[in-house]
Amino acid sequence: MSQLKTIQDEDLPPWLPRLAANKGPRFLQIADALQAAVADGSLTPGERLPPQRQLAAQLGVDLTTITRAYDEARRRNLLEGRGARGTYVAAPKVELNAILDLSMNTPPPPAGVDFDDMLKQGLSQVLMRADNELLMTYHLGGGSDSDRKAGATWLAPMFGPLDSQQLLVCPGAQAAIAALILALTKPGDVILAEPMSYPGLRTAAAQFGRRLIAVAADQHGMLPEMLEQACRQHQPGLVYLNPTLQNPTAITMPERRRKQLASIAQRCHVRIVEDDPYWLLADVPPPPIATFAPQQVLYISTLSKCLTPGLRIAFVLIRDPIERERFLVALRSFALMAGPLTAALATQWILDGSAGGLMEGIRKEARLRHRMARDILAGRYSGSGDGLHVWLELPAYWNSSQLAHAAASYGIAVTPAEAFATGSGYVNAIRISLGSIKDRGRLRAGLQRVSELLARRPEGVGGAVV
């Protein structure tokens, strides 16, 4: 007879059922029992739990099982440790921020992917295989050979086999954009972009004293004839493009337009910064512009939109060795390196396949959320069915700042078009991000509130967006 079967019911805490060999890992049975007891009031906030050794003896299990159970319960916000005084039932968390955030472009949490376990397993592998001292010291920047090879693997769907030495690893796409501006332009230079463009570009250009000029676009992206005219008129230092699921308009530039813009860049001897964070989330996207003008285009792919922003890792493809060195010098002026630990974790995930699994889960979840947005926003939905955001053009009786202000008063954050404007004019629209609200039910509630607002005229709404 096993030791478990000799335990008498009266020996157990009243909230804990008898453990069974056929009901899964014992530590999870204990954590589940804790959760059920907190939910039904058998355990109340502030109540002290038995010491781990005592509970292990009562249940006839080893101490490690109880430690894992308590750790799991803490992860679920059920318990809190108070040092030598022991472990107590935690008070319920108060939701201090009731805002439904539809303003931040982050990947949605995918169903069926245990991100906590993925993080623990990935870090465990990194710490097992890497020199821990190297993970905690300064690096010259650009990434280790392993990190660059992981970058080549990550970019293989876009480019096929790549020379990993042409890739650089940096702390996020924003840092990459800033370093490219510093490396390849000088104060007063012009940077060309579409009328609606990534706000981080505008911030960096203004900070570094560069002039941002909008080039007209249509439903396929920047107009080739207008780009050529602007190049001859302004002699720009760079052209910035976000051609796949563009932020904020969600337009994916067709292949023909990409070829035309690449050809103009070659004729006019101007560099294109191709910021392409959403390519891997798109449904059969065209080849990157960089495939049509490899020496002319500097390509950025961040993990923030396909995996998680917390990694702060982006890969930058720069073919010219002199430009790579200039980029690194510029990057070191404000960000010496990507974090070695997160870079090693990203490399581990890419090479062991975890990153691909997580990204596929995010793709599926994003598509599901787009279907939800299409159903709720009905005829106003203009997304492509993939990516992280929807660009919603407004009825004439609303302007984007009014609607953003009104939405905020209803507890919803959206981003008005003027946040993306590179020139004086902008489309009357808002961007709705679909990934930043974890719970689908809360996302549905936010989208329904936006739909209700759109269906009626504003009532004296005005002022600044808060």
TINU-811051 format. One line per 5 residues: number of its first residue (from 0); their letters; for each residue x, y, z of N, C-alpha, C. Coordinates in steps of 0.05 Angstrom, whole numbers. Example, Ala and Ser with C-alpha at 12.3 -4.5 7.8 and 13.67 -1.06 7.14 Angstrom:
BEGIN
0> as> 264:-114:156:246:-90:156:264:-66:156  257:-45:142:273:-21:143:258:1:157
***
This chain:
BEGIN
0> msqlk> 17:-24:0:0:0:0:18:25:0  12:44:-17:29:68:-19:26:85:5  45:102:9:45:121:31:21:139:29  13:147:4:-10:164:1:-35:152:13  -39:126:9:-64:113:18:-66:109:48
5> tiqde> -43:113:63:-44:110:92:-51:136:105  -52:158:90:-59:184:102:-89:184:109  -95:192:133:-123:194:142:-134:221:135  -160:222:127:-173:247:120:-170:268:142  -172:259:167:-172:279:189:-144:292:192
10> dlppw> -123:279:180:-97:291:181:-93:314:162  -111:317:142:-107:337:121:-121:363:128  -110:385:119:-124:411:122:-152:408:109  -172:420:120:-200:416:110:-204:424:81  -187:443:71:-190:453:43:-177:434:23
15> lprla> -161:414:32:-145:399:14:-157:370:11  -165:363:-13:-176:336:-17:-153:315:-17  -160:290:-15:-140:269:-17:-127:270:-45  -101:268:-46:-87:267:-72:-91:239:-85  -92:239:-111:-96:215:-126:-74:212:-148
20> ankgp> -65:188:-152:-43:184:-171:-52:188:-200  -78:186:-205:-88:188:-233:-100:215:-239  -94:236:-224:-106:262:-228:-85:283:-235  -63:275:-246:-43:294:-255:-22:298:-234  -2:316:-240:20:321:-221:9:330:-194
25> rflqi> 21:320:-173:11:326:-146:14:355:-139  35:368:-149:37:397:-142:15:413:-154  5:405:-178:-17:419:-190:-44:412:-176  -46:388:-166:-70:381:-150:-72:399:-125  -49:403:-112:-49:420:-88:-55:449:-96
30> adalq> -43:459:-117:-48:487:-126:-77:490:-134  -88:471:-148:-117:472:-156:-135:472:-131  -128:456:-111:-144:456:-87:-143:482:-72  -119:494:-72:-116:521:-60:-134:541:-75  -133:540:-101:-149:559:-117:-179:555:-112
35> aavad> -188:530:-111:-216:525:-106:-224:535:-77  -206:531:-58:-213:539:-31:-214:569:-28  -197:584:-42:-198:613:-42:-224:622:-56  -231:609:-77:-255:617:-92:-280:612:-76  -282:590:-61:-307:585:-46:-307:595:-17
40> gsltp> -285:609:-10:-283:621:17:-273:603:39  -266:578:32:-254:560:52:-228:571:63  -213:585:46:-189:599:54:-194:629:49  -188:646:69:-193:674:67:-167:690:66  -168:714:54:-143:731:53:-132:735:81
45> gerlp> -106:732:83:-92:735:108:-89:710:125  -102:689:116:-100:664:131:-73:650:126  -61:640:148:-35:628:146:-37:599:138  -20:591:119:-20:563:109:0:547:126  -4:521:126:15:504:141:44:507:130
50> pqrql> 64:505:146:92:505:136:95:483:116  113:487:97:116:468:75:124:440:85  142:438:104:151:412:114:127:397:128  111:413:143:89:400:157:69:389:137  62:405:116:43:396:96:54:372:80
55> aaqlg> 80:372:75:93:349:61:90:324:77  94:326:104:92:303:121:63:293:122  44:312:124:16:304:125:7:290:100  17:299:77:9:287:51:26:263:43  48:259:57:66:238:49:80:242:23
60> vdltt> 86:267:16:101:274:-8:127:288:-1  144:291:-20:170:304:-14:166:335:-13  185:348:0:184:377:4:183:392:-23  198:381:-43:198:394:-69:170:397:-81  153:377:-77:126:378:-87:110:401:-75
65> itray> 113:405:-49:99:427:-36:111:454:-45  137:455:-47:149:480:-56:139:487:-84  137:468:-102:127:474:-129:98:482:-128  82:469:-110:54:476:-108:51:505:-98  66:512:-78:64:540:-67:74:560:-88
70> dearr> 95:553:-103:105:571:-124:83:575:-146  70:553:-153:48:555:-173:25:572:-163  19:569:-137:-3:585:-125:5:614:-124  30:620:-119:40:648:-119:38:659:-147  45:642:-167:43:652:-195:14:659:-202
75> rnlle> -5:645:-190:-34:651:-195:-44:673:-177  -26:686:-162:-33:708:-144:-51:699:-121  -47:674:-112:-64:663:-90:-50:666:-63  -23:665:-64:-8:666:-39:13:688:-39  22:695:-15:44:714:-12:61:705:11
80> grgar> 87:707:7:106:700:29:112:724:46  114:719:72:121:741:91:145:733:107  166:724:93:191:717:106:188:696:127  200:701:150:200:680:172:172:676:183  154:694:178:126:690:189:110:670:174
85> gtyva> 120:662:150:106:641:135:93:650:110  74:633:100:60:638:75:30:642:81  19:662:68:-9:670:74:-25:672:48  -51:669:51:-69:674:29:-68:703:22  -64:709:-4:-61:737:-13:-88:750:-15
90> apkve> -88:776:-10:-112:792:-15:-117:793:-45  -142:794:-53:-148:796:-82:-137:822:-94  -127:819:-118:-115:843:-131:-137:862:-139  -133:887:-134:-152:908:-141:-144:919:-169  -162:920:-187:-157:931:-214:-157:961:-212
95> lnail> -133:973:-211:-131:1002:-209:-135:1016:-235  -131:1002:-257:-133:1015:-283:-155:1001:-299  -178:1013:-301:-201:1001:-314:-201:1007:-344  -181:1020:-354:-180:1028:-382:-178:1002:-399  -194:1001:-420:-192:981:-440:-173:992:-462
100> dlsmn> -149:981:-463:-128:994:-479:-128:982:-507  -139:998:-526:-139:992:-554:-119:1009:-569  -99:1019:-555:-80:1038:-566:-52:1027:-570  -45:1005:-558:-18:995:-558:-15:971:-576  2:972:-596:6:949:-615:24:928:-602
105> tpppp> 13:909:-588:28:887:-577:16:861:-586  31:839:-587:20:814:-596:-1:804:-575  -23:792:-585:-42:781:-566:-32:755:-554  -41:749:-530:-32:724:-517:-46:700:-532  -30:681:-542:-42:660:-558:-54:638:-541
110> agvdf> -77:627:-549:-89:605:-535:-71:580:-539  -70:563:-519:-55:538:-522:-25:540:-519  -15:564:-514:14:567:-510:19:575:-481  33:559:-466:39:565:-438:64:582:-438  60:609:-439:83:627:-441:101:626:-416
115> ddmlk> 89:623:-392:105:621:-368:124:597:-370  114:575:-378:131:551:-380:152:555:-402  144:567:-424:163:572:-446:186:590:-436  179:610:-420:199:628:-410:218:614:-391  206:598:-373:223:583:-353:241:563:-368
120> qglsq> 230:549:-387:246:529:-401:268:542:-417  261:564:-431:281:578:-447:304:589:-430  297:602:-408:318:612:-390:335:590:-378  321:568:-371:336:545:-360:357:535:-380  349:533:-405:368:524:-426:390:544:-430
125> vlmra> 384:569:-430:405:590:-433:425:588:-410  415:587:-385:433:586:-362:449:560:-361  438:539:-372:452:513:-371:475:513:-391  471:527:-414:490:525:-436:509:548:-439  501:571:-427:517:595:-431:535:600:-407
130> dnell> 556:616:-412:573:626:-391:559:649:-377  550:644:-352:534:664:-338:548:691:-335  574:691:-333:589:716:-331:586:732:-357  586:718:-380:583:732:-405:555:744:-408  536:732:-395:508:742:-397:504:767:-380
135> mtyhl> 523:773:-363:520:795:-344:542:816:-347  555:817:-371:576:837:-374:571:853:-400  589:872:-405:587:889:-429:595:873:-454  581:880:-476:588:869:-502:591:893:-521  606:889:-542:612:911:-561:588:918:-578
140> gggsd> 568:901:-579:545:907:-595:545:893:-622  521:891:-633:518:877:-658:511:848:-656  513:837:-631:505:809:-626:528:789:-629  526:767:-615:545:745:-618:541:731:-644  559:713:-651:556:697:-675:530:680:-674
145> sdrka> 525:669:-650:500:653:-647:475:670:-651  476:695:-640:453:712:-643:448:720:-672  470:725:-686:467:732:-715:458:709:-731  467:685:-725:457:661:-739:427:657:-733  419:662:-709:391:660:-702:375:681:-719
150> gatwl> 387:705:-722:374:725:-738:371:716:-767  391:703:-778:390:693:-805:368:672:-808  365:655:-787:343:636:-787:316:649:-786  314:670:-770:289:685:-767:281:699:-794  300:708:-808:295:723:-833:294:705:-858
155> apmfg> 299:679:-854:299:661:-877:273:660:-893  249:662:-879:224:663:-895:223:687:-914  236:709:-907:235:732:-924:256:731:-946  280:721:-939:303:724:-957:316:698:-966  308:676:-954:323:652:-959:350:653:-944
160> pldsq> 370:637:-952:396:637:-938:409:665:-937  419:672:-914:432:698:-911:460:694:-899  478:712:-905:504:714:-891:499:727:-864  502:712:-843:495:722:-816:513:746:-808  536:749:-821:553:771:-815:542:798:-825
165> qllvc> 522:796:-843:509:821:-852:487:830:-834  482:814:-813:461:821:-794:472:832:-768  458:851:-756:465:862:-731:441:859:-712  447:855:-686:427:852:-666:427:878:-649  403:889:-646:402:914:-630:377:914:-612
170> pgaqa> 376:932:-592:355:932:-573:329:945:-583  316:931:-602:290:941:-611:292:957:-637  269:958:-651:268:972:-676:271:1002:-673  261:1014:-651:264:1043:-647:294:1050:-646  309:1034:-631:338:1039:-630:351:1036:-657
175> aiaal> 342:1017:-673:353:1013:-700:347:1037:-717  323:1047:-717:315:1070:-733:332:1094:-725  335:1099:-699:351:1122:-690:380:1119:-699  391:1095:-696:419:1092:-704:423:1095:-734  404:1086:-750:406:1090:-779:404:1120:-787
180> ilalt> 387:1134:-773:385:1163:-778:412:1177:-771  423:1170:-749:449:1182:-740:471:1174:-759  471:1148:-768:494:1138:-784:493:1148:-813  469:1152:-824:467:1157:-853:457:1184:-861  451:1201:-841:442:1228:-848:457:1248:-830
185> kpgdv> 454:1273:-836:466:1294:-820:445:1315:-812  450:1331:-792:430:1351:-784:420:1368:-808  394:1371:-809:382:1387:-831:373:1370:-854  383:1345:-856:375:1327:-878:345:1321:-878  335:1315:-901:307:1307:-904:304:1277:-903
190> ilaep> 283:1268:-889:275:1240:-889:246:1239:-901  243:1223:-921:216:1221:-934:201:1197:-922  175:1201:-918:158:1180:-907:130:1184:-918  113:1164:-914:85:1167:-921:70:1186:-903  47:1197:-912:33:1217:-895:25:1206:-868
195> msypg> 18:1181:-866:13:1168:-840:35:1148:-835  50:1152:-813:74:1136:-809:78:1131:-780  96:1113:-774:103:1105:-746:112:1129:-730  99:1135:-707:106:1158:-691:135:1159:-681  147:1136:-677:175:1136:-668:194:1148:-688
200> lrtaa> 187:1146:-713:204:1159:-734:203:1189:-730  180:1200:-727:177:1229:-723:192:1239:-698  190:1223:-677:204:1230:-652:234:1231:-656  245:1210:-669:274:1209:-673:284:1230:-692  269:1235:-714:277:1256:-733:278:1283:-719
205> aqfgr> 258:1289:-703:257:1315:-689:280:1317:-669  285:1296:-655:306:1296:-635:334:1301:-647  338:1290:-671:364:1292:-684:366:1315:-703  345:1332:-706:347:1355:-723:345:1348:-752  330:1327:-759:325:1320:-787:297:1329:-795
210> rliav> 292:1335:-820:266:1344:-829:250:1321:-841  227:1317:-831:210:1295:-841:189:1307:-861  189:1297:-885:171:1307:-906:154:1284:-916  128:1289:-918:109:1268:-927:108:1266:-957  107:1242:-967:104:1236:-996:76:1223:-999
215> aadqh> 61:1233:-1018:33:1223:-1021:32:1193:-1026  10:1181:-1016:6:1153:-1019:-23:1147:-1028  -27:1123:-1038:-54:1115:-1045:-60:1089:-1030  -80:1074:-1039:-88:1049:-1025:-67:1027:-1027  -45:1032:-1043:-23:1012:-1046:3:1022:-1032
220> gmlpe> 2:1045:-1020:26:1056:-1007:37:1080:-1022  62:1087:-1016:75:1111:-1027:74:1110:-1058  67:1134:-1070:65:1136:-1099:93:1138:-1112  100:1121:-1130:127:1122:-1142:134:1149:-1155  115:1160:-1170:122:1186:-1184:126:1208:-1164
225> mleqa> 111:1207:-1141:115:1228:-1121:141:1224:-1105  149:1199:-1102:175:1194:-1089:198:1204:-1107  196:1199:-1133:218:1208:-1151:219:1238:-1151  196:1251:-1151:195:1280:-1151:207:1291:-1125  200:1279:-1102:210:1288:-1077:240:1283:-1074
230> crqhq> 250:1261:-1086:279:1256:-1085:295:1277:-1100  284:1285:-1123:298:1305:-1139:296:1333:-1127  274:1338:-1113:270:1364:-1101:285:1367:-1075  285:1346:-1058:296:1350:-1031:323:1336:-1026  332:1319:-1044:357:1304:-1040:357:1291:-1012
235> pglvy> 338:1273:-1006:335:1263:-979:359:1246:-971  362:1244:-945:382:1226:-934:372:1198:-932  346:1195:-927:333:1168:-924:304:1170:-933  294:1146:-941:265:1142:-945:257:1121:-925  236:1126:-910:226:1107:-890:200:1094:-900
240> lnptl> 199:1067:-901:175:1053:-909:170:1030:-890  144:1026:-886:134:1003:-870:113:989:-887  123:972:-906:106:963:-928:86:941:-923  89:927:-900:72:904:-895:54:909:-871  28:909:-875:8:915:-853:16:941:-840
245> qnpta> 19:961:-857:31:987:-849:18:998:-823  35:1009:-807:26:1022:-783:24:1053:-788  -1:1064:-789:-26:1053:-777:-46:1042:-798  -43:1046:-824:-65:1042:-843:-71:1012:-848  -53:994:-840:-56:965:-845:-54:957:-874
250> itmpe> -45:976:-891:-41:970:-920:-17:952:-923  -19:932:-940:4:916:-949:10:924:-978  34:935:-982:42:945:-1009:45:921:-1027  33:921:-1051:36:899:-1070:64:898:-1082  71:875:-1093:98:870:-1103:106:890:-1124
255> rrrkq> 88:896:-1142:94:915:-1164:103:942:-1153  88:952:-1133:95:978:-1121:122:977:-1107  128:955:-1094:154:951:-1081:176:953:-1101  173:939:-1124:194:940:-1145:198:968:-1155  176:983:-1159:177:1010:-1170:193:1028:-1150
260> lasia> 187:1026:-1125:200:1043:-1105:230:1035:-1102  236:1010:-1104:264:1001:-1103:279:1012:-1127  267:1012:-1150:280:1022:-1174:285:1051:-1172  267:1066:-1161:270:1095:-1158:293:1101:-1138  294:1086:-1117:315:1090:-1097:343:1085:-1110
265> qrchv> 344:1065:-1128:370:1060:-1141:377:1083:-1160  357:1092:-1176:362:1114:-1195:370:1140:-1180  358:1145:-1158:362:1170:-1143:384:1167:-1122  396:1144:-1120:418:1139:-1101:409:1147:-1072  387:1138:-1064:377:1143:-1037:372:1117:-1022
270> rived> 378:1117:-997:375:1093:-980:345:1091:-971  335:1067:-970:308:1062:-959:312:1047:-932  299:1056:-911:297:1041:-887:270:1026:-888  272:999:-891:248:983:-892:243:971:-864  224:983:-850:216:975:-824:193:955:-827
275> dpywl> 198:929:-821:179:908:-829:172:890:-806  160:901:-785:155:884:-761:133:864:-764  115:867:-784:91:850:-786:92:830:-808  115:828:-823:116:810:-846:108:782:-839  119:771:-817:113:744:-810:85:739:-800
280> ladvp> 71:761:-794:43:758:-785:23:759:-809  33:768:-832:16:773:-855:10:747:-870  -13:747:-883:-21:724:-899:-9:726:-928  12:710:-934:25:710:-960:34:739:-968  52:751:-952:61:778:-960:80:777:-984
285> pppia> 81:799:-999:101:800:-1021:130:801:-1010  149:795:-1027:177:796:-1017:184:825:-1007  202:827:-988:210:853:-978:222:870:-1001  221:896:-998:233:914:-1017:263:909:-1019  275:900:-997:304:895:-996:312:872:-1015
290> tfapq> 293:855:-1024:301:834:-1043:304:846:-1071  292:869:-1076:294:881:-1103:317:901:-1106  327:911:-1083:349:930:-1084:367:925:-1059  381:902:-1058:395:894:-1034:415:914:-1023  428:928:-1041:448:947:-1032:436:974:-1024
295> qvlyi> 411:978:-1032:399:1004:-1028:381:1005:-1003  373:981:-993:353:979:-972:365:968:-946  359:981:-924:367:972:-898:342:961:-884  343:936:-877:319:921:-868:319:916:-838  296:923:-825:293:919:-796:270:899:-791
300> stlsk> 275:879:-775:255:860:-766:257:858:-736  236:866:-722:236:865:-692:220:841:-683  227:830:-660:212:809:-647:189:819:-630  187:845:-627:167:857:-608:139:852:-618  134:851:-644:107:848:-654:100:819:-660
305> cltpg> 119:802:-664:114:774:-670:116:756:-646  132:764:-626:135:747:-602:127:763:-577  145:780:-567:138:796:-543:157:820:-542  146:843:-534:162:867:-532:184:865:-511  181:848:-491:200:846:-469:227:836:-478
310> lriaf> 230:823:-501:256:814:-510:273:838:-518  261:859:-528:276:883:-538:298:875:-557  291:859:-577:311:849:-597:300:855:-625  317:867:-642:311:870:-670:336:862:-686  331:852:-710:352:845:-728:353:865:-751
315> vlird> 377:875:-757:380:895:-778:398:883:-800  388:882:-824:404:872:-847:416:895:-862  443:897:-861:457:918:-875:479:904:-892  477:906:-918:495:892:-936:523:904:-937  524:930:-936:550:944:-939:566:944:-913
320> piere> 591:934:-912:606:932:-887:612:959:-875  617:979:-892:623:1006:-881:598:1017:-867  575:1014:-880:550:1023:-867:544:1008:-841  551:982:-841:547:966:-816:563:978:-793  588:985:-799:605:996:-778:595:1024:-770
325> rflva> 587:1040:-789:576:1066:-781:551:1063:-764  534:1043:-771:511:1038:-755:518:1031:-726  538:1013:-723:546:1005:-696:557:1028:-680  573:1045:-693:583:1069:-679:560:1087:-670  541:1091:-687:518:1107:-680:502:1095:-657
330> lrsfa> 498:1068:-659:482:1054:-638:496:1056:-611  523:1054:-611:537:1055:-585:536:1082:-572  528:1103:-587:527:1129:-575:504:1132:-555  484:1114:-557:461:1116:-539:452:1089:-528  460:1067:-541:452:1040:-531:475:1021:-538
335> lmagp> 492:1016:-518:516:1001:-523:511:974:-535  489:961:-526:484:933:-535:456:925:-529  447:904:-543:422:891:-534:429:875:-509  409:871:-491:414:856:-467:423:828:-473  446:820:-464:457:793:-470:438:770:-462
340> ltaal> 424:773:-439:407:752:-430:382:749:-448  369:772:-455:346:770:-472:354:762:-501  377:771:-510:387:762:-536:392:732:-536  403:722:-515:408:693:-513:382:678:-512  362:689:-498:336:676:-496:322:676:-524
345> atqwi> 324:698:-538:312:699:-565:326:679:-583  352:677:-582:367:658:-598:359:629:-591  356:623:-565:348:597:-557:320:590:-568  302:608:-566:274:603:-576:274:600:-606  289:616:-620:289:614:-650:301:587:-658
350> ldgsa> 323:579:-646:337:555:-655:324:530:-646  309:530:-623:296:506:-614:267:504:-624  258:524:-639:231:523:-650:209:535:-633  216:543:-609:195:555:-591:184:581:-603  202:597:-615:193:623:-626:173:618:-649
355> gglme> 178:598:-666:159:593:-687:132:584:-677  132:567:-656:107:559:-644:91:582:-631  106:599:-617:93:623:-605:82:641:-627  98:646:-647:88:664:-669:64:653:-683  63:627:-687:40:615:-701:15:618:-683
360> girke> 19:615:-657:-4:619:-638:-14:648:-639  5:667:-641:-2:695:-642:-17:701:-669  -8:689:-691:-21:693:-717:-50:683:-715  -54:660:-704:-82:649:-702:-99:667:-684  -88:675:-662:-103:692:-643:-110:719:-657
365> arlrh> -90:731:-671:-95:756:-685:-118:753:-705  -118:732:-720:-139:728:-740:-166:725:-727  -167:711:-705:-192:708:-690:-202:736:-681  -184:752:-671:-192:779:-662:-200:797:-685  -188:794:-708:-197:809:-731:-225:801:-739
370> rmard> -232:775:-737:-259:767:-743:-279:779:-724  -271:781:-698:-288:793:-678:-292:823:-685  -270:837:-692:-272:865:-699:-290:869:-724  -287:852:-743:-303:854:-768:-333:851:-761  -339:832:-744:-367:827:-736:-379:851:-721
375> ilagr> -363:862:-703:-374:883:-685:-374:910:-699  -353:916:-715:-351:942:-728:-365:943:-755  -375:919:-764:-391:917:-788:-379:931:-811  -394:949:-824:-385:962:-849:-362:981:-845  -355:988:-821:-333:1007:-816:-306:993:-815
380> ysgsg> -306:966:-812:-281:951:-810:-266:952:-837  -241:958:-837:-225:960:-862:-199:946:-860  -197:926:-841:-172:912:-837:-168:891:-859  -145:878:-858:-138:857:-877:-142:829:-866  -151:827:-841:-156:801:-829:-132:789:-815
385> dglhv> -109:804:-815:-86:794:-800:-71:819:-789  -49:814:-775:-34:836:-762:-47:842:-735  -38:865:-724:-45:871:-696:-65:895:-694  -72:908:-716:-88:932:-714:-108:936:-737  -127:953:-732:-147:961:-752:-146:991:-754
390> wlelp> -148:1000:-779:-149:1029:-785:-178:1036:-791  -190:1052:-774:-219:1057:-776:-224:1086:-785  -233:1090:-810:-240:1117:-818:-267:1124:-806  -270:1150:-798:-292:1159:-782:-314:1172:-799  -338:1171:-790:-359:1187:-803:-354:1217:-800
395> aywns> -365:1233:-817:-358:1261:-819:-365:1276:-793  -384:1267:-778:-392:1281:-754:-373:1276:-730  -354:1259:-733:-333:1255:-713:-306:1264:-725  -289:1276:-709:-261:1278:-717:-245:1260:-698  -221:1253:-705:-206:1232:-691:-200:1240:-662
400> sqlah> -193:1265:-658:-186:1274:-630:-211:1274:-613  -234:1282:-624:-259:1281:-610:-266:1253:-602  -264:1235:-621:-271:1207:-615:-252:1195:-594  -227:1201:-596:-208:1190:-576:-215:1201:-548  -222:1227:-547:-229:1239:-521:-255:1226:-511
405> aaasy> -275:1222:-528:-300:1210:-519:-296:1181:-511  -279:1167:-525:-273:1139:-518:-260:1137:-491  -242:1156:-485:-228:1156:-459:-248:1160:-437  -269:1176:-441:-289:1181:-420:-305:1155:-416  -305:1137:-435:-318:1111:-432:-299:1089:-423
410> giavt> -274:1097:-416:-255:1077:-406:-241:1062:-428  -238:1075:-452:-225:1061:-475:-203:1079:-486  -180:1068:-490:-158:1083:-503:-155:1074:-532  -157:1093:-550:-152:1089:-579:-132:1110:-588  -120:1107:-612:-100:1126:-621:-111:1142:-645
415> paeaf> -113:1168:-642:-123:1185:-664:-103:1188:-687  -112:1194:-711:-95:1195:-735:-73:1215:-732  -78:1237:-718:-56:1258:-717:-31:1248:-703  -33:1227:-687:-9:1215:-675:11:1204:-696  0:1198:-720:17:1186:-740:23:1205:-763
420> atgsg> 13:1229:-763:16:1247:-785:45:1257:-788  56:1255:-812:82:1266:-818:81:1293:-830  57:1302:-839:54:1328:-850:31:1343:-837  21:1363:-849:1:1380:-837:-27:1368:-839  -32:1351:-860:-58:1339:-863:-58:1310:-855
425> yvnai> -82:1300:-847:-83:1272:-840:-112:1262:-845  -114:1236:-848:-140:1223:-852:-155:1224:-825  -181:1227:-828:-198:1227:-804:-204:1198:-796  -187:1187:-778:-188:1159:-771:-176:1154:-744  -180:1130:-734:-166:1122:-710:-154:1094:-715
430> rislg> -133:1088:-700:-122:1061:-701:-132:1046:-676  -142:1022:-681:-151:1005:-659:-132:981:-658  -119:977:-636:-100:954:-632:-115:931:-619  -111:907:-629:-127:884:-621:-112:866:-602  -87:871:-596:-72:852:-580:-67:858:-551
435> sikdr> -70:884:-544:-61:892:-517:-80:884:-495  -105:878:-501:-124:868:-480:-122:838:-480  -114:827:-458:-109:798:-457:-135:782:-460  -156:790:-447:-181:774:-446:-199:782:-470  -208:762:-485:-224:767:-508:-251:780:-501
440> grlra> -262:772:-478:-287:784:-470:-285:814:-465  -262:823:-453:-258:851:-449:-252:865:-475  -239:852:-494:-234:863:-520:-261:867:-534  -278:847:-533:-304:850:-545:-320:873:-534  -318:877:-507:-332:899:-494:-322:926:-504
445> glqrv> -295:928:-507:-283:953:-517:-291:959:-545  -291:939:-562:-299:943:-590:-329:950:-592  -345:939:-575:-374:945:-576:-378:974:-567  -363:983:-547:-365:1011:-539:-357:1030:-561  -336:1023:-576:-327:1040:-598:-349:1041:-619
450> sella> -361:1017:-625:-382:1016:-645:-406:1033:-637  -413:1033:-611:-435:1049:-601:-429:1079:-604  -404:1086:-599:-397:1114:-602:-399:1123:-631  -390:1106:-649:-390:1113:-677:-419:1116:-688  -437:1102:-675:-465:1102:-685:-480:1127:-678
455> rrpeg> -469:1144:-661:-483:1168:-653:-465:1192:-656  -477:1215:-658:-462:1240:-661:-451:1249:-634  -429:1263:-635:-417:1273:-609:-435:1294:-596  -433:1294:-570:-449:1313:-554:-431:1333:-540  -422:1353:-555:-405:1374:-543:-378:1364:-533
460> vggav> -368:1343:-547:-342:1332:-540:-320:1348:-553  -300:1355:-538:-277:1370:-550:-254:1369:-531  -233:1384:-538:-210:1386:-521:-189:1367:-528  -168:1366:-512:-145:1349:-518:-151:1320:-511  -137:1302:-525:-139:1274:-519:-124:1268:-494
465> v> -136:1253:-476:-123:1246:-451:-118:1216:-449
***
